[in-house]
Amino acid sequence: MNTALKQIVAVAIVDDLTAPTRMLAARRNRPESLAGLWEFPGGKVEPGESDTAAVRRELREELGVQLRLGAEIAGPLPQGWQLNDKAAMRVWFAVITEGEPRPLDGHDQLAWLDLDDSLGEAVPWIPADAPIVGACLELCRIGHLAQHP
């Protein structure tokens, strides 16, 4: 495990933590290498910031919403899901508690996608997010979205 990985945090925003049917995805507008690809919204953890505080801040900045976090979509590493040789990402389920999501920073489009077997092909996901999409669907099938420590 590379402990020097930059910590990224993100959320899988669903319409309901108890019986989800849809998930919100965000289309990147930068950098050029990722523009037009879809992802779980989130961002970097700042020095001295907790992972959960960072994800709440990032979603206020990127989409203009407040969240209630649910269960983590645990990755294979303690830092979550390895994105590349420099970063790993922790991802939680979440519901919007305040605000209407808008692509304010880093994205140019949002879409509510059905949580079914077509989720992985519904939009062109950032390749590193593809295994997270699969894990998200599996957790939705078994219904473990609401618990958050």
Order of alpha helices (4+ residues) and beta strands (2+ residues): beta-beta-beta-beta-alpha-beta-beta-beta-beta-alpha-alpha
